[in-house]
Amino acid sequence: MLSFADKSQRLNVPGLKNMGNTCFFNAILQALASLSSVREFLEEIDQRAGVTRRRAFTGVLRDCLEELRPRDEHKPCEVVTPFELNSKITSNLESFRGNKQQDSQELLQFLFKMVINDQRRGSVQDRGLVDLSICGMRQPEMTRSISDLRLSQILEERSGNPMHGLQVNLLQCMRCHRYRPMNNQPFLDVTLSLMGPGDRKISKLVDALHLYTEPELITGVECSYCSVVDELKVTRKEYAEAMKQMQTVDQDHGNGGSVDVVDLEIAQHERKDWIHTLEQLVNSPQSFDLDQLERPIPRSRGDCQKRLQFSCSPDVFCFHLNRKVYRKVGGAVKLEMYVEFPLELDMNPYCHYEIGAAGETKIKNGFKRRPGAPPTVFDELTKQQYLLYDLTAVILHHGNERCGHFTAYRRASPSQWFFISDERVREAPVTEVLSSCAYMLFYERKYRPKRVARSSETETDDDDSLPDVPFEPHVLLPGDRF
């Protein structure tokens, strides 16, 4: 397991030269340099890329982060000038040219977009006739859920990326407590609102996360499961009434009645088959399309709760506190209030879906771990430990909603923090860090399973803890919780 090691030696970190309104760029680089999982990820991509005539962007970024690594305080600590990295970004991002100030959060998105492009190029190699023979033998895959194809694409994009996670939209019927088909969406960072209902200002990070994941009541939502249950109830009632009618007809027929018993029996057989079909749907853990049924049925509507959960937590959670809000009278304003954030963050309350879905080989709500998948990380760690995160970097914005200056706090060791403003670096007490007016927060998983290097010829998903997404599980979480 990887975690912060106790080090008695005193460290120092280098500053970064401002190359013309690049404080936003420097702050992001200092934050990324504090994340060991990001450095390992970049190194893996760089090694896989091999030697090329033109150095890949990822290799240049990795070298820059290596130059920013902490070093013994007695060793020389010169200011780093990221000239080559700046040149790479300038050639790919037009808005980065001309010494124009940009936003750190937007730059983070762009940096990882370029890294992922390098990752894709590095994972595709010419393997001659091997690929042809494998493709010829490959059987078509059966998708288990409506989101499987999208999920495969997401996994391909986030393969090994410590900052890429998944979040899932959950829609639960308040009557049957079943879930509608869910869609996983990837994220690199999480933007949190600092304004609650009724213009209430959020004063804690955990409160912002609660607001981000709290349920929302939606009325008049169609539920396929309730529709089938109602249709089954009506059909069973019709079947029982028809049975009584047939008994009466049998008596009348014995007394010389003229009603055709054969027509009633045929109708009953059809009802019986229909009841069997409906019962199969009711007992199925999978979803179904009402339009695909052999006959139309009335649609049942009711109240649902919708909320967001993290379905696959990343090794690094990056939170962007949205301090720019628009007033009703027009114009934007920056929120300057302090938001409390912890040194250690427990993400368990916001990852119930991941915990509930990844722990067992087969769960009663109908989904399984993928065949052949090795034990999940939950086998090595307790669920509580796996979702504990340490604060590693804080980015601040000084100024108004139009312009300003970006600085950063970064963690060099468990007991040492530094405040960095471009070239200027000074050691800072942790109390100063925790009392700062944060704009972006970087949390790294406290206990991380060791990365396993993979060759590009055997590229597979390295995150087997990701739960398969069922259509409508009976009970996705214990105690009817989200």
C-alpha positions in Angstrom: 0.0 0.0 0.0 1.2 3.5 -0.8 0.8 6.3 1.7 2.6 9.3 3.1 5.8 8.1 4.7 7.1 9.5 7.9 10.2 11.5 7.1 12.2 13.4 9.7 14.3 15.2 7.1 13.5 18.8 6.2 12.5 19.4 2.5 12.2 22.2 0.1 10.4 22.7 -3.2 11.4 24.9 -6.2 9.4 27.7 -7.5 8.3 28.3 -11.2 9.2 31.3 -13.3 6.3 33.4 -14.5 6.6 33.6 -18.3 4.0 36.3 -18.6 0.6 35.9 -16.8 1.3 32.2 -16.3 0.5 32.1 -12.6 -2.6 29.9 -13.3 -0.3 27.5 -15.1 2.3 27.4 -12.4 -0.3 26.8 -9.7 -1.6 23.7 -11.5 1.9 22.4 -12.0 2.7 22.7 -8.3 -0.5 20.9 -7.4 0.2 18.0 -9.9 3.8 17.7 -8.6 2.4 17.0 -5.1 0.5 13.9 -6.4 2.6 10.8 -6.6 -0.1 8.8 -8.4 -0.1 11.4 -11.3 3.7 11.2 -11.6 3.5 7.4 -11.8 0.7 7.6 -14.4 2.7 10.0 -16.6 5.9 7.9 -16.3 4.0 4.8 -17.4 2.6 6.5 -20.5 6.0 8.0 -21.3 7.7 4.6 -21.0 5.1 3.0 -23.2 5.5 5.7 -25.9 9.1 4.7 -26.5 11.7 6.8 -28.3 10.2 9.0 -31.0 11.7 11.7 -33.2 9.4 14.2 -31.5 9.1 14.1 -27.7 5.5 13.5 -26.6 3.7 16.1 -24.5 3.4 13.6 -21.6 7.1 13.2 -21.4 7.7 16.9 -21.2 5.1 17.3 -18.5 6.6 14.4 -16.6 10.0 16.0 -16.7 8.7 19.3 -15.4 6.9 17.6 -12.5 10.1 15.7 -11.7 12.0 19.0 -11.5 9.4 20.2 -9.0 9.8 17.2 -6.7 10.7 18.0 -3.0 14.4 17.8 -2.2 16.6 18.0 0.8 16.6 21.6 2.2 20.5 21.6 2.0 20.5 20.9 -1.7 20.3 23.6 -4.4 16.7 24.5 -5.2 16.7 26.7 -8.3 13.6 28.2 -9.9 12.2 26.0 -12.7 11.6 27.5 -16.1 9.0 25.4 -18.0 10.0 26.7 -21.4 9.5 23.4 -23.3 6.2 22.6 -21.7 5.0 26.2 -22.3 6.0 25.8 -25.9 4.1 22.5 -26.3 0.9 24.0 -24.8 1.2 27.2 -26.9 1.4 25.2 -30.1 -1.8 23.3 -29.2 -3.9 25.9 -27.3 -4.4 29.2 -29.1 -5.8 30.9 -26.0 -2.6 30.2 -24.2 -0.7 32.5 -26.5 -0.1 36.2 -26.1 0.4 36.1 -22.3 -3.3 36.0 -21.6 -4.4 35.0 -18.2 -6.6 31.8 -18.1 -8.3 29.7 -15.5 -6.5 26.9 -13.6 -9.4 24.5 -13.7 -9.8 24.9 -17.5 -6.1 24.4 -18.0 -6.2 21.1 -15.9 -8.9 19.8 -18.3 -6.7 20.6 -21.3 -3.5 19.2 -19.9 -5.2 15.8 -19.3 -6.8 15.9 -22.7 -3.3 16.0 -24.2 -2.1 13.3 -21.9 -5.0 11.0 -22.9 -4.2 11.6 -26.6 -0.6 10.4 -25.9 -1.9 7.4 -24.0 -4.1 6.4 -26.9 -1.2 6.7 -29.4 1.0 4.7 -27.1 -1.4 1.9 -26.6 -2.0 1.2 -30.4 0.8 -0.8 -32.0 1.2 -2.7 -35.2 1.1 -6.3 -34.3 0.9 -7.7 -37.8 -1.2 -10.8 -38.4 -1.8 -11.4 -34.6 -4.5 -8.8 -34.5 -6.2 -10.2 -37.6 -6.4 -13.7 -36.1 -7.7 -12.5 -32.8 -10.3 -10.3 -34.4 -11.4 -13.3 -36.5 -12.0 -15.5 -33.4 -13.6 -12.8 -31.2 -17.2 -13.4 -30.5 -19.7 -10.5 -30.5 -20.2 -9.2 -27.0 -23.6 -9.2 -25.3 -24.3 -6.0 -23.4 -25.7 -6.4 -19.9 -27.2 -2.9 -19.6 -28.1 0.1 -21.6 -24.9 1.9 -20.4 -22.4 -1.0 -21.2 -21.3 0.5 -24.5 -20.8 3.9 -23.0 -19.1 2.3 -20.0 -16.6 0.5 -22.2 -15.7 3.7 -23.9 -15.3 5.5 -20.5 -13.1 2.7 -19.2 -10.9 2.9 -22.3 -10.5 6.7 -21.8 -9.8 6.5 -18.0 -7.5 3.4 -18.1 -5.0 4.0 -15.3 -5.7 7.7 -15.0 -5.7 8.5 -11.3 -7.8 11.6 -11.7 -10.6 10.0 -13.8 -13.6 8.7 -11.9 -17.2 7.9 -12.8 -20.4 9.3 -11.4 -23.8 7.8 -11.9 -27.3 9.4 -12.0 -29.7 7.4 -9.8 -33.5 7.6 -10.3 -35.5 5.7 -7.7 -39.2 5.2 -7.8 -40.6 6.1 -4.3 -43.3 3.4 -4.7 -41.4 0.3 -5.6 -37.9 1.6 -4.6 -36.4 0.2 -7.9 -34.0 2.1 -10.1 -34.3 3.3 -13.6 -31.5 2.6 -16.1 -28.4 4.5 -15.1 -25.8 6.3 -17.1 -22.2 6.5 -15.9 -20.4 9.7 -16.8 -16.6 10.3 -16.5 -15.2 13.3 -14.6 -11.7 14.7 -14.1 -12.7 17.3 -11.5 -15.9 18.0 -9.5 -17.3 21.5 -9.6 -19.1 22.3 -6.3 -21.6 25.1 -5.8 -21.2 27.4 -2.8 -24.8 28.6 -3.0 -27.5 26.4 -1.5 -31.3 26.6 -1.7 -32.7 30.1 -0.9 -29.3 31.7 -1.6 -27.8 30.0 1.5 -24.0 30.2 1.4 -22.1 26.9 1.9 -19.4 27.2 4.6 -18.0 23.6 4.5 -16.6 21.3 1.8 -18.7 18.4 3.2 -21.8 20.5 3.0 -21.0 21.3 -0.7 -20.6 17.6 -1.3 -24.0 16.9 0.4 -25.6 19.5 -1.8 -24.0 17.9 -4.9 -25.3 14.4 -4.1 -28.5 15.2 -2.2 -31.8 13.7 -3.7 -34.2 15.8 -5.7 -37.9 14.9 -5.8 -39.4 14.5 -9.3 -43.1 14.0 -9.8 -45.0 12.3 -12.6 -42.2 9.9 -13.7 -43.2 6.7 -15.5 -42.1 3.5 -13.8 -42.0 0.4 -16.0 -41.9 -1.9 -13.0 -45.0 -0.4 -11.4 -46.8 -0.5 -14.7 -46.2 -4.2 -15.0 -47.1 -4.8 -11.4 -50.4 -3.0 -11.9 -51.1 -4.9 -15.1 -50.4 -8.2 -13.4 -52.8 -7.3 -10.6 -55.6 -6.5 -13.1 -54.9 -9.6 -15.2 -55.0 -11.9 -12.2 -58.3 -10.4 -11.1 -59.7 -10.9 -14.6 -58.5 -14.5 -14.6 -60.1 -15.2 -11.2 -63.4 -13.7 -12.3 -63.3 -15.6 -15.6 -62.8 -18.9 -13.6 -66.0 -18.2 -11.7 -67.8 -17.4 -14.9 -66.6 -20.7 -16.4 -68.0 -22.7 -13.4 -71.3 -21.0 -14.0 -71.2 -21.7 -17.7 -70.4 -25.4 -17.0 -73.5 -25.6 -14.8 -75.6 -23.9 -17.5 -74.2 -26.2 -20.1 -75.1 -29.2 -18.0 -78.6 -27.8 -17.8 -78.8 -27.3 -21.6 -77.3 -23.7 -21.7 -76.0 -22.3 -25.1 -72.8 -20.4 -24.0 -69.7 -21.6 -25.9 -67.2 -22.9 -23.3 -64.4 -23.2 -25.8 -64.2 -19.4 -26.3 -63.9 -18.9 -22.6 -61.2 -21.5 -22.3 -59.2 -19.9 -25.1 -59.4 -16.5 -23.4 -58.3 -18.0 -20.1 -55.3 -19.7 -21.7 -54.3 -16.3 -23.2 -54.6 -14.7 -19.8 -52.5 -17.4 -18.2 -49.7 -16.9 -20.7 -49.9 -13.2 -20.2 -49.7 -13.6 -16.4 -46.6 -15.8 -16.9 -45.0 -13.2 -19.0 -45.7 -10.4 -16.5 -44.5 -12.5 -13.6 -41.2 -13.1 -15.4 -40.8 -9.4 -15.9 -41.6 -8.6 -12.2 -39.0 -11.2 -11.0 -36.3 -10.1 -13.4 -33.4 -8.0 -12.2 -33.0 -6.6 -15.7 -34.8 -3.8 -17.3 -37.4 -4.1 -19.9 -39.0 -1.8 -22.6 -42.8 -1.6 -22.3 -43.0 -0.8 -26.0 -41.5 -4.3 -26.7 -44.3 -6.1 -25.0 -46.8 -8.2 -27.1 -49.6 -5.9 -26.0 -49.8 -2.3 -24.8 -50.4 -1.7 -21.0 -51.3 1.4 -19.1 -48.4 3.4 -17.8 -48.1 4.0 -14.1 -46.6 7.4 -13.0 -45.5 8.5 -9.5 -42.8 10.3 -7.5 -39.1 9.6 -7.9 -35.9 10.7 -6.2 -33.0 11.6 -8.4 -29.5 12.0 -7.1 -25.8 11.8 -8.1 -23.3 9.3 -6.6 -19.7 8.5 -7.4 -19.8 5.0 -8.9 -16.0 4.7 -9.3 -13.8 6.9 -7.1 -10.5 8.1 -8.6 -7.2 8.0 -6.8 -7.3 11.8 -6.9 -10.4 13.9 -6.2 -10.0 17.4 -7.5 -12.7 19.8 -6.2 -13.3 23.1 -7.9 -15.2 25.5 -5.7 -17.4 27.7 -7.9 -16.8 31.1 -6.5 -18.1 33.0 -9.6 -21.9 33.5 -9.4 -24.3 35.6 -11.5 -26.7 38.0 -9.8 -30.3 38.3 -10.6 -29.9 42.0 -11.5 -27.1 41.0 -13.9 -23.4 40.7 -13.8 -21.1 38.3 -12.0 -19.5 38.5 -8.6 -16.9 36.5 -6.8 -17.7 34.8 -3.5 -14.9 35.6 -1.1 -16.2 33.7 2.0 -14.1 31.0 3.7 -15.0 27.3 3.1 -13.8 24.9 5.7 -12.0 21.8 4.4 -10.3 18.9 6.2 -6.8 17.4 6.0 -8.3 14.0 5.7 -11.5 13.5 3.7 -13.9 10.5 4.1 -15.7 10.0 0.8 -17.8 7.0 2.1 -21.1 9.0 2.4 -20.9 9.9 -1.3 -19.8 6.5 -2.7 -22.5 4.2 -1.4 -23.1 2.9 -4.9 -19.4 1.9 -5.3 -19.3 0.2 -1.9 -22.6 -1.6 -2.3 -21.7 -2.9 -5.8 -18.1 -3.9 -5.6 -17.8 -6.0 -2.5 -19.2 -9.5 -3.5 -19.0 -11.8 -6.4 -22.8 -12.0 -6.7 -25.3 -9.7 -5.0 -29.0 -10.4 -4.6 -30.0 -7.4 -6.7 -28.9 -9.1 -9.8 -25.5 -8.0 -10.9 -22.2 -9.8 -10.8 -18.5 -9.1 -11.0 -17.1 -9.6 -14.5 -16.0 -13.2 -15.2 -12.4 -13.8 -14.4 -12.0 -10.5 -12.5 -9.4 -10.7 -9.7 -10.3 -9.7 -6.2 -11.3 -6.1 -5.7 -9.4 -3.6 -3.7 -11.9 -4.1 -1.0 -10.4 -7.5 -0.4 -7.1 -5.7 0.6 -8.6 -2.7 2.4 -11.6 -2.1 4.5 -14.3 0.0 2.7 -13.7 2.9 5.1 -9.9 2.9 4.4 -10.3 2.7 0.6 -12.3 5.9 0.5 -10.0 8.0 2.8 -8.2 10.8 1.1 -5.3 13.1 2.2 -5.2 16.8 1.2 -2.1 17.3 -1.0 -2.6 20.7 -2.7 -4.7 23.9 -2.5 -5.0 26.5 -5.3 -6.1 30.0 -4.4 -7.3 32.9 -6.5 -6.5 36.4 -5.4 -8.6 39.1 -7.1 -12.0 39.7 -8.4 -14.3 37.8 -10.8 -12.5 39.3 -13.9 -8.8 38.9 -13.1 -6.3 38.2 -10.3 -3.4 36.0 -9.3 -3.2 32.2 -8.7 -1.0 30.8 -5.9 -0.8 27.3 -4.4 -0.1 25.4 -1.2 1.4 22.0 -1.6 2.3 19.2 0.7 6.0 18.1 0.6 5.8 15.6 3.5 3.3 14.7 6.2 4.6 17.5 8.3 5.6 20.1 5.8 3.6 22.5 3.6 4.8 25.2 1.3 3.1 28.4 0.0 4.2 29.1 -3.6 3.6 32.2 -5.7 5.5 31.6 -9.0 9.2 32.0 -8.0 8.5 32.8 -4.4 8.4 29.8 -2.0 8.1 29.7 1.7 7.2 27.1 4.3 3.7 27.4 5.7 2.1 26.0 8.9 -0.8 23.6 8.3 -3.1 26.0 10.2 -2.4 28.6 7.5 -3.3 26.1 4.8 -6.6 25.1 6.4 -7.6 28.7 6.9 -7.0 29.7 3.3 -9.7 30.7 0.8 -9.5 27.7 -1.5 -10.4 27.8 -5.2 -9.3 24.2 -6.0 -8.6 21.3 -3.6 -6.6 18.1 -4.5 -7.1 15.0 -2.4 -5.2 11.8 -3.0 -6.3 8.4 -1.9 -4.6 7.7 1.5 -4.0 4.0 0.8 -3.5 3.0 -2.8 -3.0 -0.5 -4.2 0.3 -0.7 -6.0 0.2 0.0 -9.8 0.9 -2.9 -12.0 2.7 -2.0 -15.2 1.0 -3.2 -18.3 2.3 -3.6 -21.8 0.5 -2.0 -24.6 0.0 -5.4 -26.2 -2.1 -6.6 -23.3 -3.9 -3.4 -22.5 -6.9 -4.1 -20.3 -9.0 -2.3 -17.7 -7.0 -2.1 -14.5 -9.9 -1.1 -12.4 -11.8 -4.3 -11.6 -13.6 -2.7 -8.6 -15.8 -0.9 -11.1 -19.3 -2.3 -10.6 -21.4 -3.5 -13.5 -24.5 -1.3 -13.9 -27.8 -3.1 -13.5 -31.0 -1.9 -15.0 -33.3 -1.9 -12.0 -31.9 -3.7 -8.9 -34.3 -4.6 -6.2 -32.2 -3.1 -3.5 -29.1 -1.3 -4.7 -28.1 -0.2 -1.2 -28.8 -1.4 2.3 -31.7 0.1 4.1 -33.2 1.6 0.9 -30.5 4.2 0.9 -28.9 5.8 -2.2 
